[in-house]
């Protein structure tokens, strides 16, 4: 019975795909029909596999022609995402957006980064998405809500960094630029990267549904992003090690708090990404080492503050003694000068 329902659902999905293509041909302008068709082909209702690589490559190529075309393509993808109630279609749309971030042409990435013009969080509008057609689709709906939040966090982090995290088209020399950053800029970057990791560990407990290639694709992209995030963090934490002596007390406290948040994700990350990499091992060593040094720095700050306080107290006690001696003379400074003037003259004589 289950197999018949699945076959019937696949048939219904194929009919919907054909209907969508016919509708696009009817209502689309000739200039945008190819864009609509490319999106529809990459986001079919077939649940068995992620967007075909051929269709994905064609879509990315179309987005590399002009700014106007790239903008139209992003709008069409978002429109497809916002209108569908089908978990398979929604998940494929999110995968396309993620692929644009990772390997899309710059012009298409640029249009994605500024959509919509108002910016803000939850612009993917999927926080309440639910497909209750079957139990498995209801479970996938939780993945879609998570995945949309994650992509929004990825876009926010990329905006703060100034380039798309884990993108193959990113060509900035991070190592060279980091040394010119203010401490506040570095803290902002690290905080944003840790926020992305905090979003990653919220991945649903039901990690994978048997045979669901779409979810395997999501896991693969998340794993790749995680390694990129680790590399970005390592560069910045290494720079902080060089700057410890010139960190203010406020900066050291803020950085310490961010590192504690990162350490709080370690156990969950080890479950999600069980394969150990040299970079991840190095990250946790760096976090532990830097945290200890910051603790020592805070102790040093406290000692210096105590010494300064003691000196100030001693100085205050001395001033009080001087003032008490002066207070015993019960006349004004003018009277003091007039009274002592003859004595000064006599002394000179």
VEXDREN-2710 file (C-alpha; in Angstrom, 1 decimal):
% VEXDREN-2710
k/r/px/py/pz
1/UNK/0.0/0.0/0.0
2/UNK/2.8/2.4/0.9
3/UNK/4.5/1.8/-2.4
4/UNK/1.3/2.6/-4.3
5/UNK/0.8/5.8/-2.4
6/UNK/4.4/6.8/-3.1
7/UNK/3.9/6.0/-6.8
8/UNK/0.7/8.0/-6.9
9/UNK/2.3/10.9/-5.2
10/UNK/5.2/10.8/-7.7
11/UNK/2.6/10.9/-10.5
12/UNK/0.8/13.8/-9.0
13/UNK/4.2/15.6/-8.6
14/UNK/5.0/15.0/-12.2
15/UNK/1.6/16.4/-13.3
16/UNK/2.2/19.5/-11.1
17/UNK/5.7/20.0/-12.7
18/UNK/4.1/19.9/-16.2
19/UNK/1.4/22.2/-15.1
20/UNK/3.9/24.7/-13.7
21/UNK/5.9/24.6/-16.9
22/UNK/2.8/25.2/-19.0
23/UNK/1.8/28.1/-16.7
24/UNK/5.3/29.6/-17.0
25/UNK/5.1/29.5/-20.7
26/UNK/1.7/31.2/-20.7
27/UNK/2.3/34.0/-18.2
28/UNK/6.1/34.6/-18.5
29/UNK/7.6/37.3/-20.7
30/UNK/9.8/35.8/-23.5
31/UNK/12.9/37.2/-21.9
32/UNK/12.2/35.5/-18.5
33/UNK/10.7/32.2/-19.7
34/UNK/14.1/30.4/-19.8
35/UNK/14.7/31.5/-16.2
36/UNK/11.4/30.2/-15.0
37/UNK/12.0/26.9/-16.9
38/UNK/15.5/26.5/-15.4
39/UNK/14.1/27.0/-11.8
40/UNK/11.2/24.6/-12.4
41/UNK/13.5/21.9/-13.8
42/UNK/15.8/22.2/-10.8
43/UNK/13.0/22.1/-8.3
44/UNK/10.7/19.3/-9.4
45/UNK/8.4/17.4/-7.0
46/UNK/10.5/14.2/-7.4
47/UNK/11.7/13.4/-3.9
48/UNK/14.4/10.9/-4.8
49/UNK/17.3/13.2/-5.5
50/UNK/18.7/16.8/-5.2
51/UNK/18.6/19.2/-8.1
52/UNK/20.3/17.5/-11.1
53/UNK/23.8/18.9/-11.5
54/UNK/23.2/19.6/-15.2
55/UNK/20.1/21.7/-14.4
56/UNK/22.0/23.4/-11.5
57/UNK/24.9/24.4/-13.8
58/UNK/22.5/25.7/-16.4
59/UNK/20.7/27.8/-13.8
60/UNK/24.0/29.3/-12.5
61/UNK/25.1/30.0/-16.1
62/UNK/21.9/31.9/-16.8
63/UNK/22.6/34.0/-13.7
64/UNK/26.0/35.1/-15.0
65/UNK/24.8/37.1/-18.0
66/UNK/23.7/40.5/-16.5
67/UNK/22.7/42.2/-13.3
68/UNK/19.1/42.5/-14.5
69/UNK/19.0/38.8/-15.4
70/UNK/20.6/37.7/-12.1
71/UNK/18.1/39.9/-10.2
72/UNK/15.2/38.3/-12.0
73/UNK/16.5/34.8/-11.4
74/UNK/16.8/35.4/-7.6
75/UNK/13.2/36.8/-7.6
76/UNK/11.9/33.7/-9.4
77/UNK/13.7/31.3/-7.0
78/UNK/12.3/33.2/-4.0
79/UNK/8.8/33.3/-5.5
80/UNK/9.0/29.5/-6.1
81/UNK/10.1/29.0/-2.5
82/UNK/7.5/31.3/-0.9
83/UNK/4.6/29.9/-2.9
84/UNK/5.1/26.2/-2.5
85/UNK/3.7/24.1/0.3
86/UNK/5.6/21.0/-0.8
87/UNK/8.5/20.0/1.4
88/UNK/10.5/18.6/-1.5
89/UNK/10.2/21.7/-3.6
90/UNK/11.0/24.0/-0.7
91/UNK/14.1/21.9/0.2
92/UNK/15.3/22.0/-3.4
93/UNK/14.9/25.8/-3.5
94/UNK/17.0/26.1/-0.3
95/UNK/19.6/23.8/-1.8
96/UNK/19.8/26.1/-4.9
97/UNK/20.3/29.2/-2.7
98/UNK/23.0/27.4/-0.8
99/UNK/24.7/26.3/-4.0
100/UNK/24.6/29.9/-5.3
101/UNK/26.4/30.9/-2.1
102/UNK/29.0/28.2/-2.6
103/UNK/29.7/28.2/-6.3
104/UNK/27.5/30.8/-8.0
105/UNK/29.0/33.6/-10.2
106/UNK/29.7/36.8/-8.3
107/UNK/26.9/38.7/-10.0
108/UNK/24.3/36.2/-8.9
109/UNK/25.7/36.1/-5.4
110/UNK/25.6/39.9/-5.2
111/UNK/21.9/39.9/-6.1
112/UNK/21.2/37.2/-3.5
113/UNK/23.0/39.2/-0.8
114/UNK/20.8/42.3/-1.4
115/UNK/17.5/40.5/-1.6
116/UNK/15.2/41.8/-0.4
117/UNK/16.1/45.5/-0.3
118/UNK/14.8/45.8/3.3
119/UNK/17.2/43.1/4.5
120/UNK/16.6/41.7/8.0
121/UNK/16.1/38.2/9.3
122/UNK/13.5/35.6/8.3
123/UNK/13.2/37.0/4.9
124/UNK/13.0/33.5/3.6
125/UNK/9.6/33.4/5.5
126/UNK/9.8/29.7/6.3
127/UNK/9.7/29.9/10.2
128/UNK/6.1/28.4/10.1
129/UNK/6.5/26.0/7.1
130/UNK/4.7/22.7/7.5
131/UNK/3.9/19.9/5.1
132/UNK/1.8/17.4/6.9
133/UNK/0.9/15.2/3.9
134/UNK/2.8/12.3/5.5
135/UNK/4.8/11.6/8.6
136/UNK/8.1/11.8/6.7
137/UNK/7.2/15.1/5.1
138/UNK/6.2/16.5/8.5
139/UNK/9.7/15.5/9.7
140/UNK/11.3/17.1/6.6
141/UNK/9.4/20.3/7.4
142/UNK/11.4/20.6/10.6
143/UNK/14.6/20.4/8.5
144/UNK/13.2/23.1/6.2
145/UNK/12.6/25.5/9.1
146/UNK/16.1/24.8/10.4
147/UNK/17.7/25.1/7.0
148/UNK/16.1/28.4/6.2
149/UNK/17.3/29.8/9.5
150/UNK/20.8/28.5/8.9
151/UNK/21.0/30.0/5.4
152/UNK/19.8/33.4/6.8
153/UNK/22.6/33.2/9.4
154/UNK/25.1/32.2/6.7
155/UNK/24.1/35.3/4.6
156/UNK/24.3/37.5/7.7
157/UNK/27.8/36.2/8.6
158/UNK/28.9/36.7/5.0
159/UNK/27.7/40.3/5.0
160/UNK/29.7/41.0/8.1
161/UNK/32.8/39.3/6.7
162/UNK/32.5/41.1/3.4
163/UNK/32.5/38.0/1.3
164/UNK/30.6/34.7/1.0
165/UNK/31.8/32.1/3.5
166/UNK/33.0/28.9/1.8
167/UNK/32.5/30.4/-1.7
168/UNK/34.7/29.2/-4.4
169/UNK/34.6/32.6/-6.0
170/UNK/35.9/34.4/-2.9
171/UNK/39.4/35.7/-3.7
172/UNK/40.2/37.9/-0.8
173/UNK/43.5/37.5/1.1
174/UNK/42.1/37.1/4.6
175/UNK/45.4/36.6/6.4
176/UNK/46.8/39.9/5.1
177/UNK/43.7/41.9/5.8
178/UNK/43.2/40.6/9.3
179/UNK/46.3/42.3/10.6
180/UNK/44.8/45.7/9.8
181/UNK/41.6/45.1/11.6
182/UNK/40.7/46.9/14.9
183/UNK/40.1/44.7/17.9
184/UNK/36.4/45.5/17.7
185/UNK/36.3/44.3/14.1
186/UNK/37.9/41.0/15.0
187/UNK/35.5/40.5/17.9
188/UNK/32.6/41.2/15.6
189/UNK/33.8/38.7/13.1
190/UNK/34.4/35.9/15.7
191/UNK/31.0/36.6/17.2
192/UNK/29.3/36.3/13.8
193/UNK/31.1/33.0/13.0
194/UNK/30.2/31.6/16.4
195/UNK/26.6/32.5/15.8
196/UNK/26.7/30.5/12.6
197/UNK/28.0/27.5/14.5
198/UNK/25.3/28.0/17.1
199/UNK/22.7/27.8/14.4
200/UNK/24.4/24.7/12.9
201/UNK/24.1/22.7/16.1
202/UNK/20.3/23.3/16.1
203/UNK/20.0/20.7/13.3
204/UNK/17.0/18.4/14.0
205/UNK/17.7/15.3/16.0
206/UNK/16.3/13.0/13.3
207/UNK/19.5/13.4/11.3
208/UNK/18.7/11.4/8.2
209/UNK/15.7/9.7/6.8
210/UNK/16.7/6.4/5.1
211/UNK/17.5/6.9/1.5
212/UNK/16.7/10.7/1.4
213/UNK/19.4/12.0/-0.9
214/UNK/18.2/15.6/-0.4
215/UNK/19.0/15.5/3.3
216/UNK/22.4/13.9/2.6
217/UNK/23.1/16.8/0.3
218/UNK/22.2/19.3/3.0
219/UNK/24.5/17.5/5.5
220/UNK/27.3/17.6/2.9
221/UNK/27.0/21.4/2.4
222/UNK/26.7/22.0/6.2
223/UNK/29.9/20.0/6.7
224/UNK/31.8/22.0/4.1
225/UNK/30.6/25.3/5.6
226/UNK/31.7/24.1/9.1
227/UNK/35.2/23.5/7.9
228/UNK/35.3/26.9/6.2
229/UNK/34.0/28.5/9.4
230/UNK/36.7/26.7/11.4
231/UNK/39.4/28.1/9.1
232/UNK/38.0/31.6/9.4
233/UNK/38.0/31.3/13.2
234/UNK/41.6/29.9/13.3
235/UNK/42.9/32.9/11.4
236/UNK/41.2/35.4/13.7
237/UNK/42.1/33.6/17.0
238/UNK/45.7/33.4/15.9
239/UNK/45.6/37.2/15.4
240/UNK/44.1/37.6/18.9
241/UNK/47.0/35.6/20.3
242/UNK/49.4/38.2/18.9
243/UNK/47.3/41.0/20.3
244/UNK/46.7/39.8/23.9
245/UNK/49.0/42.4/25.4
246/UNK/47.0/45.3/23.9
247/UNK/43.5/44.0/24.5
248/UNK/41.4/46.2/26.8
249/UNK/39.7/44.7/29.8
250/UNK/36.3/45.0/28.1
251/UNK/37.5/43.4/24.9
252/UNK/39.0/40.5/26.8
253/UNK/35.8/39.9/28.7
254/UNK/33.7/40.0/25.5
255/UNK/36.1/37.6/23.7
256/UNK/36.1/35.2/26.7
257/UNK/32.3/35.1/26.6
258/UNK/32.3/34.3/22.9
259/UNK/34.8/31.5/23.3
260/UNK/32.7/30.0/26.0
261/UNK/29.7/30.0/23.7
262/UNK/31.9/28.2/21.1
263/UNK/33.0/25.6/23.6
264/UNK/29.4/25.0/24.4
265/UNK/28.9/23.7/20.8
266/UNK/31.8/21.3/20.9
267/UNK/30.0/18.2/22.0
268/UNK/27.1/18.6/19.6
269/UNK/29.5/19.3/16.7
270/UNK/31.4/16.1/17.4
271/UNK/28.2/14.2/17.0
272/UNK/27.1/15.9/13.8
273/UNK/30.6/15.9/12.1
274/UNK/32.2/12.8/13.6
275/UNK/35.1/12.7/11.1
276/UNK/38.0/14.4/12.8
277/UNK/40.0/17.0/10.8
278/UNK/43.4/18.5/11.7
279/UNK/41.8/22.0/11.5
280/UNK/39.0/21.2/13.9
281/UNK/41.4/19.7/16.4
282/UNK/43.6/22.8/16.1
283/UNK/40.6/25.0/16.7
284/UNK/39.7/23.5/20.0
285/UNK/43.3/23.6/21.1
286/UNK/43.4/27.3/20.1
287/UNK/40.2/28.0/21.9
288/UNK/41.5/26.4/25.1
289/UNK/44.9/28.1/25.0
290/UNK/43.4/31.5/24.3
291/UNK/40.8/31.1/27.0
292/UNK/43.5/30.4/29.6
293/UNK/45.6/33.3/28.4
294/UNK/42.6/35.6/28.6
295/UNK/41.9/34.4/32.2
296/UNK/45.5/35.2/33.1
297/UNK/45.1/38.6/31.5
298/UNK/41.9/39.3/33.5
299/UNK/43.8/38.4/36.7
300/UNK/46.5/40.8/35.7
301/UNK/44.0/43.5/35.0
302/UNK/42.5/42.9/38.5
303/UNK/46.0/43.1/40.1
304/UNK/46.8/46.3/38.3
305/UNK/43.4/47.7/39.3
306/UNK/44.0/46.8/42.9
307/UNK/47.5/48.4/42.9
308/UNK/46.1/51.5/41.4
309/UNK/43.3/51.6/44.0
310/UNK/45.8/51.2/46.8
311/UNK/48.0/54.0/45.5
312/UNK/44.9/56.2/45.1
313/UNK/43.9/55.4/48.7
314/UNK/47.3/56.1/50.0
315/UNK/47.4/59.4/48.1
316/UNK/44.0/60.3/49.5
317/UNK/45.1/59.6/53.0
318/UNK/48.2/61.8/52.5
319/UNK/46.0/64.6/51.1
320/UNK/43.6/64.3/54.0
321/UNK/46.6/64.7/56.5
322/UNK/47.7/67.9/54.7
323/UNK/44.2/69.2/54.6
324/UNK/43.7/68.6/58.3
325/UNK/46.9/70.5/59.1
326/UNK/45.8/73.4/57.0
327/UNK/42.3/73.3/58.5
328/UNK/43.8/74.1/62.0
329/UNK/44.7/77.6/60.8
330/UNK/41.5/79.6/61.3
331/UNK/42.0/82.5/58.9
332/UNK/41.8/83.2/55.3
333/UNK/44.7/83.2/52.9
334/UNK/44.6/87.0/52.7
335/UNK/44.9/87.3/56.4
336/UNK/47.8/84.8/56.4
337/UNK/49.7/86.8/53.8
338/UNK/49.2/90.1/55.6
339/UNK/50.2/88.7/59.0
340/UNK/53.4/87.1/57.8
341/UNK/54.6/90.0/55.5
342/UNK/56.6/91.9/58.2
343/UNK/58.2/88.6/59.3
344/UNK/59.4/87.9/55.8
345/UNK/60.8/91.4/55.5
346/UNK/62.6/91.2/58.8
347/UNK/64.1/87.9/57.9
348/UNK/65.6/89.3/54.7
349/UNK/67.1/92.2/56.7
END
